[in-house]
Amino acid sequence: MSLADGAFTAGNLLNLNVSDGTQLRAEFIYTSRSASDVLNLDIDGGSVVGDFLGYFGLGRDSGKGGTDNVTIPNGGSLTTGDLYMAIDGGFTSGGGMTTITVTGTGSSLNVVEDAELENFGQLIVGYGRFGGTTATLNVLNGATASSSRIYAGLLPGTTANINVDGAESTLTAGGVIWLGGGTSTNGTLNPGGTVNMTVSNGGSVVGGDVLAGYSPNTSATIQVSGAGSTLTVVNTAADNGDVFLSIGSGATGSLSVATGGLVSIGGNMIVGGGGAITVGSGGILEIKGGLSETFGSVAAGSVNFQVQSGGTLRGGGAVSLPPGQTVTVQAGGRLEPGNGTNTGVFVSRENISLQAGSTLEVQLRQADGFDYDGILAFGNIAVGGSNLEIKLLTGFSAVPSDEFLIAETLGVNGNPPTGTVSGTFANLNAWGLITVVGGGKAFVPQYGATDVVL
């Protein structure tokens, strides 16, 4: 079905099925324009296309808001230039609810940028200006969804839910994933709504910078759990420079990863005063930005950054925290600056606390060239009662006179350090040595006021 006038408007109750081999095309599509409007659109093996990559406004409100339910199963597809979910259109009251469910292998949602046609390729999950709007995006059972940029809970009073569940289910953004609020045309931060993003049971989310609770008056949560579930922050073509994951930098944000989930950051991480990080049992938080990228000061606030029993914080990257805050590795948790193959240095812009019963793993290859793991902090480092696990990498070469600086406190801007190293490792043998994994060699930890050397 092709609509020559370029506008398809649904009103009252409409049940529409676009089945296998059928295509619905329109330039601009507006749906559910009043409170009584309900659209049930089932793209069951067929396709819906915004012609010339046009505008697809779901749940558009001309006063009160309506309800849209869009299901895309059995290899169906929806393609458009911009997609606004639960948009109220800037009128006098809130309302509106939109749910899009893309399910099954081969089913897809495609939001495509075309600069010539002034399409930004934006997927906006929840755009209600006056409150009361709810938008839910489900990507399930091997389906895919992609966009140039993703904004969720763009304006106050909006609730946005993003669920990516099941093996091979993938949500991809070519640039930023902004959870809660956004920016105005002059670059200032706009307040936003409430956002919940869940990645589970082998689902995958990939994007450039990922911002949760970055804008004022927002609340954003990210949960990654289940074997094979991943959130990957990568440097994409749409990014200008290094990428990062920001949690609670402007308002309230939280990240939890557990039970086989992996959060992998190609850049570094900022946790603001409204942030909470939980790496639970079976979860891995991997930060790979290296030492080249540094951040300015983070506004004051209280942060709960916990690596719990069975959780792992891994990688050679940096975490920026508010003044006086701490990356805490609890009993049974692990801090691994390397990744099993390459060595790395983990950096906290404030404190690191390895609590009794936790483990610091360091990999050693050679002293020359600093080819070994370590931790650095611009505040304090506490190791009291934790265990030091030493692994020798392929090509290990050392002589008795070699030293490995595995922990050190640093001063800001080249100034002398103000923090200290406290405590000792617990797993020394009767001779005061720590034997490497696999045996054969042993090292003596030597503790200074601001460092630990093997």
NUDREN-606825 format. One record per residue (C-alpha): y, z, x; residue in three letters; residue number from 0. Coordinates in nm, 2 decimals. Layout:
N
> north/up/east/residu/num
> Y/Z/X/ala/NUM
...
//
This chain:
454
> north/up/east/residu/num
> 0.00/0.00/0.00/met/0
> 0.34/-0.10/0.14/ser/1
> 0.67/0.02/0.00/leu/2
> 0.93/-0.24/0.05/ala/3
> 1.23/-0.02/-0.04/asp/4
> 1.15/0.21/0.25/gly/5
> 1.13/0.54/0.07/ala/6
> 0.84/0.71/-0.09/phe/7
> 0.94/1.02/-0.30/thr/8
> 0.68/1.25/-0.46/ala/9
> 0.78/1.45/-0.76/gly/10
> 0.60/1.70/-0.99/asn/11
> 0.22/1.68/-0.93/leu/12
> 0.09/1.39/-0.73/leu/13
> -0.27/1.37/-0.59/asn/14
> -0.29/1.07/-0.35/leu/15
> -0.60/0.96/-0.16/asn/16
> -0.57/0.71/0.13/val/17
> -0.93/0.63/0.19/ser/18
> -1.12/0.43/0.46/asp/19
> -0.96/0.10/0.52/gly/20
> -0.64/0.17/0.32/thr/21
> -0.30/0.21/0.47/gln/22
> 0.02/0.35/0.32/leu/23
> 0.34/0.24/0.50/arg/24
> 0.70/0.35/0.44/ala/25
> 1.01/0.37/0.65/glu/26
> 1.13/0.71/0.52/phe/27
> 0.90/0.95/0.33/ile/28
> 1.04/1.25/0.15/tyr/29
> 0.81/1.47/-0.06/thr/30
> 0.82/1.77/-0.30/ser/31
> 1.19/1.77/-0.37/arg/32
> 1.20/2.06/-0.62/ser/33
> 1.02/2.39/-0.69/ala/34
> 0.78/2.23/-0.94/ser/35
> 0.67/1.95/-0.71/asp/36
> 0.32/1.95/-0.56/val/37
> 0.18/1.68/-0.33/leu/38
> -0.18/1.67/-0.24/asn/39
> -0.22/1.39/0.01/leu/40
> -0.58/1.32/0.14/asp/41
> -0.58/1.07/0.43/ile/42
> -0.96/1.04/0.42/asp/43
> -1.05/0.78/0.68/gly/44
> -0.73/0.58/0.60/gly/45
> -0.39/0.58/0.76/ser/46
> -0.03/0.67/0.67/val/47
> 0.24/0.51/0.89/val/48
> 0.61/0.58/0.89/gly/49
> 0.72/0.21/0.93/asp/50
> 0.93/0.15/1.23/phe/51
> 0.83/0.51/1.33/leu/52
> 1.05/0.65/1.06/gly/53
> 1.11/1.00/0.92/tyr/54
> 0.84/1.20/0.74/phe/55
> 0.99/1.50/0.56/gly/56
> 0.72/1.72/0.41/leu/57
> 0.82/1.99/0.16/gly/58
> 1.18/1.87/0.14/arg/59
> 1.39/2.09/-0.09/asp/60
> 1.67/1.98/-0.32/ser/61
> 1.74/2.34/-0.43/gly/62
> 1.42/2.54/-0.46/lys/63
> 1.14/2.39/-0.25/gly/64
> 0.80/2.25/-0.33/gly/65
> 0.44/2.25/-0.19/thr/66
> 0.27/1.99/0.02/asp/67
> -0.09/1.99/0.12/asn/68
> -0.19/1.71/0.36/val/69
> -0.55/1.68/0.48/thr/70
> -0.66/1.42/0.74/ile/71
> -1.04/1.41/0.77/pro/72
> -1.31/1.15/0.86/asn/73
> -1.11/0.96/1.12/gly/74
> -0.79/0.94/0.91/gly/75
> -0.45/0.92/1.08/ser/76
> -0.08/1.00/1.02/leu/77
> 0.17/0.83/1.24/thr/78
> 0.55/0.88/1.23/thr/79
> 0.85/0.90/1.45/gly/80
> 0.97/1.25/1.35/asp/81
> 0.78/1.50/1.13/leu/82
> 0.96/1.79/0.96/tyr/83
> 0.73/2.04/0.78/met/84
> 0.87/2.27/0.51/ala/85
> 1.22/2.14/0.53/ile/86
> 1.48/2.26/0.28/asp/87
> 1.73/1.98/0.34/gly/88
> 2.03/2.21/0.39/gly/89
> 2.08/2.29/0.02/phe/90
> 2.16/2.62/-0.14/thr/91
> 1.84/2.81/-0.15/ser/92
> 1.51/2.85/0.04/gly/93
> 1.15/2.78/-0.05/gly/94
> 0.89/2.52/0.03/gly/95
> 0.54/2.53/0.18/met/96
> 0.37/2.27/0.38/thr/97
> 0.01/2.27/0.52/thr/98
> -0.13/1.99/0.73/ile/99
> -0.49/2.00/0.83/thr/100
> -0.63/1.75/1.07/val/101
> -1.01/1.79/1.10/thr/102
> -1.30/1.62/1.26/gly/103
> -1.35/1.39/1.56/thr/104
> -1.14/1.08/1.54/gly/105
> -0.88/1.23/1.30/ser/106
> -0.53/1.23/1.43/ser/107
> -0.17/1.32/1.38/leu/108
> 0.07/1.12/1.60/asn/109
> 0.44/1.19/1.63/val/110
> 0.58/0.92/1.85/val/111
> 0.92/0.89/2.03/glu/112
> 1.11/0.56/2.03/asp/113
> 1.46/0.58/2.19/ala/114
> 1.56/0.24/2.07/glu/115
> 1.50/0.34/1.71/leu/116
> 1.65/0.69/1.76/glu/117
> 1.33/0.87/1.70/asn/118
> 1.28/1.18/1.91/phe/119
> 0.91/1.22/1.85/gly/120
> 0.97/1.58/1.73/gln/121
> 0.71/1.77/1.54/leu/122
> 0.89/2.06/1.36/ile/123
> 0.67/2.31/1.21/val/124
> 0.90/2.50/0.97/gly/125
> 1.26/2.40/0.92/tyr/126
> 1.38/2.61/0.63/gly/127
> 1.75/2.69/0.66/arg/128
> 1.77/2.95/0.39/phe/129
> 1.45/3.14/0.43/gly/130
> 1.12/3.15/0.24/gly/131
> 0.97/2.84/0.39/thr/132
> 0.62/2.84/0.54/thr/133
> 0.46/2.57/0.74/ala/134
> 0.10/2.56/0.87/thr/135
> -0.05/2.31/1.11/leu/136
> -0.43/2.32/1.15/asn/137
> -0.61/2.11/1.41/val/138
> -0.98/2.16/1.37/leu/139
> -1.33/2.04/1.46/asn/140
> -1.24/1.80/1.73/gly/141
> -0.93/1.65/1.58/ala/142
> -0.61/1.57/1.78/thr/143
> -0.24/1.60/1.72/ala/144
> 0.03/1.49/1.96/ser/145
> 0.41/1.48/1.98/ser/146
> 0.69/1.44/2.23/ser/147
> 0.82/1.79/2.16/arg/148
> 0.71/2.07/1.93/ile/149
> 0.94/2.32/1.76/tyr/150
> 0.80/2.59/1.53/ala/151
> 1.00/2.84/1.32/gly/152
> 1.31/2.65/1.41/leu/153
> 1.55/2.84/1.18/leu/154
> 1.57/3.20/1.05/pro/155
> 1.35/3.30/0.76/gly/156
> 1.09/3.04/0.84/thr/157
> 0.73/3.13/0.91/thr/158
> 0.52/2.88/1.11/ala/159
> 0.15/2.90/1.18/asn/160
> -0.03/2.67/1.43/ile/161
> -0.41/2.69/1.45/asn/162
> -0.61/2.49/1.70/val/163
> -0.98/2.57/1.65/asp/164
> -1.31/2.41/1.77/gly/165
> -1.44/2.22/2.07/ala/166
> -1.23/1.92/2.16/glu/167
> -0.96/2.00/1.91/ser/168
> -0.63/1.93/2.09/thr/169
> -0.26/1.97/2.03/leu/170
> -0.05/1.80/2.30/thr/171
> 0.33/1.79/2.36/ala/172
> 0.48/1.55/2.61/gly/173
> 0.76/1.81/2.67/gly/174
> 0.85/2.15/2.55/val/175
> 0.66/2.37/2.30/ile/176
> 0.93/2.60/2.16/trp/177
> 0.80/2.88/1.94/leu/178
> 1.09/3.03/1.74/gly/179
> 1.44/2.89/1.73/gly/180
> 1.58/2.61/1.94/gly/181
> 1.91/2.47/2.08/thr/182
> 2.21/2.33/1.91/ser/183
> 2.39/2.01/2.01/thr/184
> 2.62/2.21/2.24/asn/185
> 2.32/2.37/2.42/gly/186
> 2.35/2.72/2.27/thr/187
> 2.04/2.90/2.15/leu/188
> 1.98/2.91/1.78/asn/189
> 1.81/3.21/1.62/pro/190
> 1.47/3.12/1.47/gly/191
> 1.18/3.25/1.25/gly/192
> 0.83/3.39/1.29/thr/193
> 0.56/3.19/1.47/val/194
> 0.19/3.25/1.52/asn/195
> -0.01/3.02/1.74/met/196
> -0.38/3.06/1.77/thr/197
> -0.61/2.86/2.01/val/198
> -0.98/2.95/1.95/ser/199
> -1.34/2.84/1.99/asn/200
> -1.28/2.57/2.25/gly/201
> -0.95/2.44/2.12/gly/202
> -0.68/2.32/2.36/ser/203
> -0.30/2.32/2.36/val/204
> -0.12/2.12/2.64/val/205
> 0.26/2.11/2.69/gly/206
> 0.55/2.13/2.93/gly/207
> 0.76/2.44/2.92/asp/208
> 0.62/2.68/2.66/val/209
> 0.88/2.92/2.52/leu/210
> 0.77/3.21/2.29/ala/211
> 1.05/3.44/2.17/gly/212
> 1.30/3.27/2.38/tyr/213
> 1.58/3.23/2.12/ser/214
> 1.75/3.53/1.95/pro/215
> 1.61/3.70/1.64/asn/216
> 1.27/3.54/1.67/thr/217
> 0.91/3.67/1.69/ser/218
> 0.64/3.46/1.84/ala/219
> 0.28/3.53/1.92/thr/220
> 0.02/3.33/2.12/ile/221
> -0.35/3.41/2.11/gln/222
> -0.61/3.23/2.31/val/223
> -0.97/3.33/2.27/ser/224
> -1.32/3.20/2.27/gly/225
> -1.52/3.01/2.53/ala/226
> -1.34/2.69/2.64/gly/227
> -1.02/2.77/2.46/ser/228
> -0.71/2.68/2.68/thr/229
> -0.34/2.68/2.68/leu/230
> -0.22/2.46/2.97/thr/231
> 0.14/2.44/3.09/val/232
> 0.18/2.12/3.30/val/233
> 0.46/1.92/3.45/asn/234
> 0.50/1.63/3.21/thr/235
> 0.72/1.31/3.22/ala/236
> 0.96/1.48/2.98/ala/237
> 1.02/1.78/3.21/asp/238
> 1.30/1.79/3.47/asn/239
> 1.16/1.99/3.75/gly/240
> 0.92/2.29/3.76/asp/241
> 0.76/2.41/3.44/val/242
> 0.72/2.77/3.32/phe/243
> 0.58/2.99/3.04/leu/244
> 0.84/3.23/2.90/ser/245
> 0.74/3.52/2.68/ile/246
> 1.00/3.74/2.50/gly/247
> 1.29/3.63/2.71/ser/248
> 1.54/3.63/2.42/gly/249
> 1.37/3.83/2.14/ala/250
> 1.01/3.93/2.07/thr/251
> 0.71/3.74/2.22/gly/252
> 0.35/3.82/2.30/ser/253
> 0.06/3.65/2.48/leu/254
> -0.30/3.76/2.46/ser/255
> -0.60/3.58/2.62/val/256
> -0.96/3.71/2.60/ala/257
> -1.33/3.63/2.55/thr/258
> -1.35/3.31/2.75/gly/259
> -0.99/3.19/2.69/gly/260
> -0.78/3.05/2.97/leu/261
> -0.40/3.02/3.00/val/262
> -0.32/2.80/3.30/ser/263
> 0.05/2.76/3.41/ile/264
> 0.13/2.48/3.65/gly/265
> 0.46/2.66/3.72/gly/266
> 0.56/3.02/3.71/asn/267
> 0.61/3.28/3.43/met/268
> 0.90/3.48/3.29/ile/269
> 0.84/3.79/3.08/val/270
> 1.16/3.92/2.92/gly/271
> 1.24/4.26/2.77/gly/272
> 1.08/4.17/2.44/gly/273
> 0.76/4.05/2.60/gly/274
> 0.40/4.17/2.59/ala/275
> 0.11/4.03/2.80/ile/276
> -0.25/4.12/2.74/thr/277
> -0.54/3.97/2.95/val/278
> -0.84/4.11/2.77/gly/279
> -1.21/4.11/2.86/ser/280
> -1.33/3.76/2.95/gly/281
> -0.98/3.62/2.95/gly/282
> -0.80/3.45/3.25/ile/283
> -0.43/3.41/3.30/leu/284
> -0.37/3.16/3.59/glu/285
> -0.03/3.11/3.75/ile/286
> 0.00/2.83/4.00/lys/287
> 0.37/2.78/4.07/gly/288
> 0.35/2.87/4.43/gly/289
> 0.64/3.03/4.62/leu/290
> 0.89/2.74/4.60/ser/291
> 1.02/2.83/4.26/glu/292
> 1.23/3.15/4.21/thr/293
> 1.41/3.28/3.90/phe/294
> 1.73/3.47/3.85/gly/295
> 1.75/3.82/3.71/ser/296
> 1.58/3.90/3.38/val/297
> 1.77/4.11/3.12/ala/298
> 1.67/4.48/3.09/ala/299
> 1.39/4.58/2.86/gly/300
> 1.05/4.72/2.84/ser/301
> 0.74/4.50/2.91/val/302
> 0.38/4.58/2.85/asn/303
> 0.19/4.36/3.10/phe/304
> -0.17/4.46/3.11/gln/305
> -0.48/4.31/3.27/val/306
> -0.76/4.50/3.09/gln/307
> -1.12/4.57/3.18/ser/308
> -1.30/4.23/3.22/gly/309
> -0.97/4.04/3.24/gly/310
> -0.85/3.83/3.54/thr/311
> -0.50/3.75/3.66/leu/312
> -0.54/3.46/3.90/arg/313
> -0.34/3.22/4.11/gly/314
> -0.06/3.19/4.37/gly/315
> 0.24/3.20/4.15/gly/316
> 0.53/3.43/4.05/ala/317
> 0.60/3.65/3.75/val/318
> 0.96/3.75/3.68/ser/319
> 1.01/4.08/3.49/leu/320
> 1.30/4.30/3.38/pro/321
> 1.42/4.56/3.63/pro/322
> 1.17/4.83/3.70/gly/323
> 0.88/4.67/3.50/gln/324
> 0.52/4.64/3.63/thr/325
> 0.23/4.41/3.63/val/326
> -0.06/4.65/3.57/thr/327
> -0.42/4.58/3.64/val/328
> -0.63/4.84/3.47/gln/329
> -0.98/4.98/3.56/ala/330
> -1.23/4.69/3.54/gly/331
> -0.95/4.43/3.56/gly/332
> -0.91/4.18/3.85/arg/333
> -0.62/4.03/4.05/leu/334
> -0.72/3.72/4.24/glu/335
> -0.43/3.54/4.42/pro/336
> -0.66/3.25/4.52/gly/337
> -0.88/3.04/4.29/asn/338
> -1.22/3.03/4.47/gly/339
> -1.13/2.73/4.68/thr/340
> -0.77/2.75/4.79/asn/341
> -0.58/3.06/4.90/thr/342
> -0.27/3.18/4.73/gly/343
> 0.00/3.45/4.71/val/344
> 0.07/3.63/4.39/phe/345
> 0.43/3.74/4.35/val/346
> 0.59/4.00/4.12/ser/347
> 0.97/4.00/4.10/arg/348
> 0.93/4.37/4.03/glu/349
> 0.62/4.60/4.06/asn/350
> 0.24/4.56/4.09/ile/351
> 0.01/4.85/4.00/ser/352
> -0.36/4.82/4.08/leu/353
> -0.50/5.12/3.90/gln/354
> -0.82/5.32/3.99/ala/355
> -1.13/5.11/3.93/gly/356
> -0.95/4.77/3.93/ser/357
> -1.02/4.50/4.19/thr/358
> -0.80/4.30/4.43/leu/359
> -0.98/4.00/4.56/glu/360
> -0.86/3.84/4.88/val/361
> -1.00/3.52/5.04/gln/362
> -0.97/3.47/5.41/leu/363
> -0.99/3.14/5.60/arg/364
> -0.77/3.19/5.91/gln/365
> -0.48/3.40/6.02/ala/366
> -0.28/3.12/6.17/asp/367
> -0.08/2.93/5.91/gly/368
> -0.13/3.22/5.66/phe/369
> -0.43/3.06/5.51/asp/370
> -0.54/3.37/5.32/tyr/371
> -0.47/3.55/4.99/asp/372
> -0.21/3.82/4.94/gly/373
> 0.03/3.99/4.70/ile/374
> 0.40/4.04/4.73/leu/375
> 0.64/4.24/4.52/ala/376
> 1.02/4.29/4.51/phe/377
> 0.96/4.64/4.38/gly/378
> 0.66/4.87/4.45/asn/379
> 0.29/4.81/4.51/ile/380
> 0.04/5.08/4.41/ala/381
> -0.33/5.04/4.52/val/382
> -0.45/5.39/4.48/gly/383
> -0.82/5.41/4.39/gly/384
> -0.86/5.03/4.34/ser/385
> -1.12/4.82/4.52/asn/386
> -1.06/4.55/4.78/leu/387
> -1.30/4.26/4.76/glu/388
> -1.29/4.04/5.07/ile/389
> -1.44/3.69/5.06/lys/390
> -1.46/3.45/5.36/leu/391
> -1.40/3.08/5.27/leu/392
> -1.57/2.79/5.43/thr/393
> -1.42/2.73/5.77/gly/394
> -1.33/3.10/5.83/phe/395
> -1.22/3.15/6.19/ser/396
> -1.10/3.48/6.32/ala/397
> -1.11/3.70/6.63/val/398
> -1.08/4.08/6.65/pro/399
> -0.71/4.06/6.73/ser/400
> -0.62/3.86/6.41/asp/401
> -0.44/4.04/6.14/glu/402
> -0.41/3.95/5.77/phe/403
> -0.11/4.07/5.58/leu/404
> -0.25/4.11/5.23/ile/405
> 0.02/4.32/5.06/ala/406
> 0.39/4.35/5.12/glu/407
> 0.71/4.46/4.95/thr/408
> 1.02/4.24/5.00/leu/409
> 1.39/4.28/4.97/gly/410
> 1.60/4.06/4.74/val/411
> 1.80/3.78/4.91/asn/412
> 1.67/3.87/5.25/gly/413
> 1.78/4.24/5.23/asn/414
> 1.54/4.52/5.35/pro/415
> 1.28/4.61/5.09/pro/416
> 1.36/4.90/4.86/thr/417
> 1.00/4.93/4.73/gly/418
> 0.70/5.09/4.90/thr/419
> 0.32/5.05/4.91/val/420
> 0.14/5.36/4.79/ser/421
> -0.23/5.47/4.78/gly/422
> -0.54/5.35/4.95/thr/423
> -0.84/5.14/4.85/phe/424
> -1.14/5.33/4.73/ala/425
> -1.44/5.12/4.85/asn/426
> -1.44/5.21/5.22/leu/427
> -1.78/5.28/5.38/asn/428
> -1.86/5.59/5.59/ala/429
> -1.68/5.43/5.89/trp/430
> -1.36/5.35/5.71/gly/431
> -1.44/4.98/5.68/leu/432
> -1.46/4.73/5.39/ile/433
> -1.75/4.49/5.42/thr/434
> -1.70/4.13/5.31/val/435
> -1.89/4.00/5.01/val/436
> -2.23/3.88/5.14/gly/437
> -2.21/4.12/5.44/gly/438
> -2.19/4.04/5.81/gly/439
> -1.83/4.13/5.88/lys/440
> -1.61/4.42/5.80/ala/441
> -1.23/4.49/5.81/phe/442
> -1.02/4.80/5.85/val/443
> -0.72/4.83/5.61/pro/444
> -0.41/4.96/5.78/gln/445
> -0.14/5.10/5.55/tyr/446
> 0.23/5.09/5.63/gly/447
> 0.53/5.20/5.42/ala/448
> 0.58/4.85/5.29/thr/449
> 0.26/4.67/5.37/asp/450
> -0.12/4.66/5.40/val/451
> -0.28/4.47/5.69/val/452
> -0.65/4.39/5.76/leu/453
//
